[in-house]
Amino acid sequence: MATTPLLPRVCTTSHFQWGSKRTGPDLARVGGKYSDDWHLQHLTAPRSLVPQSIMPGYPFLARTELRFEDIAQHLSANRMGGVPYTDEQIANAAADMKAQSVPDDPNGEAFAARYPKAMARDYDGNPKMTTEADALIAYLQVLGTFVDFKLYDGKANIR
């Protein structure tokens, strides 16, 4: 099942994830490890929490409204690449994005039915708008939470 409609536009280019070597730490199991407030502060001013960090700050994420109008096209493209989004998920993508970041959204129940493991809340603490910070924090909070690591065999794919 596909993860959640709020997807990031930054992050995976700098971090070690699922076998690729990058600059930053492994994000494979970061979901739920830190609070939303911690992630927002880390995205805004990384060295305020991790003094040795070389990550740049992304304070604009919390000020930049998330674009909803083209999310269905993004999900369709991801499906062509193998992500198992359904026609229903693609058709409801914009409404689901809103429902995921607005706790009392009228489409919340339908969103939860399509994404039973996803969390719906205001991720960046700004209820006046859904921002790119909401999307990135939502993404970070699910990393590794849909995987049963007890079933993982680290030596299965060694070549």
C-alpha positions as CSV (number, residue, x, y, z in Angstrom):
1,M,0.0,0.0,0.0
2,A,1.2,3.5,-0.8
3,T,2.2,5.6,2.2
4,T,0.6,9.0,2.4
5,P,-0.3,11.8,0.0
6,L,1.9,14.4,1.7
7,L,5.2,14.0,0.0
8,P,8.5,15.9,0.4
9,R,10.5,17.7,-2.2
10,V,13.7,17.7,-0.2
11,C,15.4,15.2,2.1
12,T,16.3,12.0,0.3
13,T,19.0,13.7,-1.7
14,S,21.2,14.2,1.4
15,H,20.3,11.2,3.6
16,F,21.2,7.6,3.7
17,Q,18.1,5.7,2.9
18,W,17.4,2.1,1.8
19,G,20.9,1.2,0.7
20,S,22.1,4.4,-1.0
21,K,25.0,6.4,0.4
22,R,24.4,10.0,1.1
23,T,25.7,12.7,3.4
24,G,23.2,12.8,6.2
25,P,22.2,10.2,8.8
26,D,20.0,7.1,8.0
27,L,16.3,8.1,8.0
28,A,15.0,4.6,7.5
29,R,13.5,4.4,11.1
30,V,13.1,8.1,12.0
31,G,9.3,7.9,12.0
32,G,7.9,8.6,15.5
33,K,11.4,9.0,17.0
34,Y,11.1,12.8,17.4
35,S,8.2,15.1,18.0
36,D,6.7,17.3,15.2
37,D,8.1,20.3,17.1
38,W,11.6,18.8,17.0
39,H,11.4,18.2,13.3
40,L,10.1,21.7,12.6
41,Q,13.0,23.2,14.7
42,H,15.5,20.9,13.0
43,L,14.3,21.9,9.5
44,T,14.3,25.6,10.4
45,A,17.7,25.8,12.3
46,P,19.4,22.4,12.4
47,R,22.4,23.4,14.5
48,S,20.1,24.6,17.3
49,L,19.4,21.0,18.0
50,V,22.5,19.2,16.5
51,P,25.5,21.6,16.8
52,Q,27.7,19.5,14.6
53,S,25.1,19.3,11.8
54,I,26.1,20.5,8.3
55,M,22.5,20.5,7.1
56,P,21.4,23.9,5.9
57,G,18.2,25.4,7.4
58,Y,15.0,25.3,5.5
59,P,13.0,28.0,7.3
60,F,11.0,28.8,4.1
61,L,9.2,25.4,4.4
62,A,7.0,26.6,7.2
63,R,6.1,29.8,5.3
64,T,5.5,28.2,1.9
65,E,1.9,27.0,1.3
66,L,1.7,23.5,-0.1
67,R,0.5,23.2,-3.6
68,F,-2.5,20.8,-4.0
69,E,-3.4,21.3,-7.6
70,D,-0.9,18.9,-9.2
71,I,-0.7,16.2,-6.6
72,A,-2.8,13.7,-8.7
73,Q,-0.3,14.0,-11.5
74,H,2.6,13.3,-9.0
75,L,0.8,10.2,-7.7
76,S,0.1,9.0,-11.2
77,A,3.8,9.4,-12.1
78,N,4.8,7.5,-8.9
79,R,2.4,4.8,-9.8
80,M,4.1,4.4,-13.3
81,G,7.3,4.0,-11.3
82,G,5.8,1.2,-9.2
83,V,4.2,2.8,-6.2
84,P,0.9,1.0,-5.8
85,Y,-1.5,4.1,-5.7
86,T,-5.1,3.1,-6.5
87,D,-7.3,5.1,-8.9
88,E,-9.3,6.1,-5.8
89,Q,-6.2,7.5,-4.0
90,I,-5.2,9.4,-7.1
91,A,-8.7,10.9,-7.6
92,N,-8.9,12.0,-4.0
93,A,-5.2,13.1,-3.6
94,A,-5.9,16.8,-3.1
95,A,-8.7,16.2,-0.6
96,D,-6.5,13.6,1.3
97,M,-3.6,16.1,1.5
98,K,-5.9,18.6,3.2
99,A,-7.4,16.0,5.5
100,Q,-4.0,14.8,6.6
101,S,-2.9,18.2,7.8
102,V,-6.3,19.5,9.1
103,P,-7.4,17.4,12.0
104,D,-11.1,18.3,11.8
105,D,-11.4,18.2,8.0
106,P,-14.7,16.8,6.8
107,N,-12.9,14.3,4.6
108,G,-10.9,12.9,7.5
109,E,-12.9,9.6,7.7
110,A,-12.5,8.9,4.0
111,F,-8.8,9.8,4.2
112,A,-8.3,7.3,7.1
113,A,-10.1,4.6,5.1
114,R,-7.7,5.1,2.2
115,Y,-4.6,5.4,4.4
116,P,-5.3,3.5,7.5
117,K,-1.8,3.8,8.9
118,A,-1.4,7.5,8.2
119,M,-1.6,10.2,10.9
120,A,-3.7,13.3,10.5
121,R,-2.8,16.4,12.4
122,D,-1.3,19.9,12.0
123,Y,2.4,18.9,11.8
124,D,3.9,22.4,11.8
125,G,1.7,24.1,14.5
126,N,0.2,26.6,12.0
127,P,-3.5,25.8,11.6
128,K,-4.0,28.7,9.2
129,M,-2.4,26.9,6.2
130,T,-1.0,23.6,5.1
131,T,2.7,24.2,4.4
132,E,5.6,22.3,2.8
133,A,6.8,21.8,6.4
134,D,3.6,19.9,7.1
135,A,4.3,17.7,4.2
136,L,7.9,17.0,5.0
137,I,7.2,16.4,8.7
138,A,4.4,14.0,7.8
139,Y,6.7,12.1,5.6
140,L,9.5,12.0,8.2
141,Q,7.0,10.7,10.8
142,V,6.1,7.6,8.7
143,L,9.6,6.6,7.6
144,G,10.1,3.0,8.8
145,T,6.8,2.7,10.5
146,F,5.2,0.6,7.7
147,V,8.0,-1.9,7.7
148,D,8.3,-5.0,9.9
149,F,12.0,-5.0,10.6
150,K,11.7,-8.3,12.4
151,L,11.2,-9.9,9.0
152,Y,14.3,-8.1,7.5
153,D,17.2,-10.3,6.5
154,G,20.2,-8.0,6.2
155,K,22.3,-10.7,4.5
156,A,19.6,-11.7,1.9
157,N,20.9,-9.3,-0.8
158,I,24.6,-9.3,-0.2
159,R,26.4,-9.8,-3.5
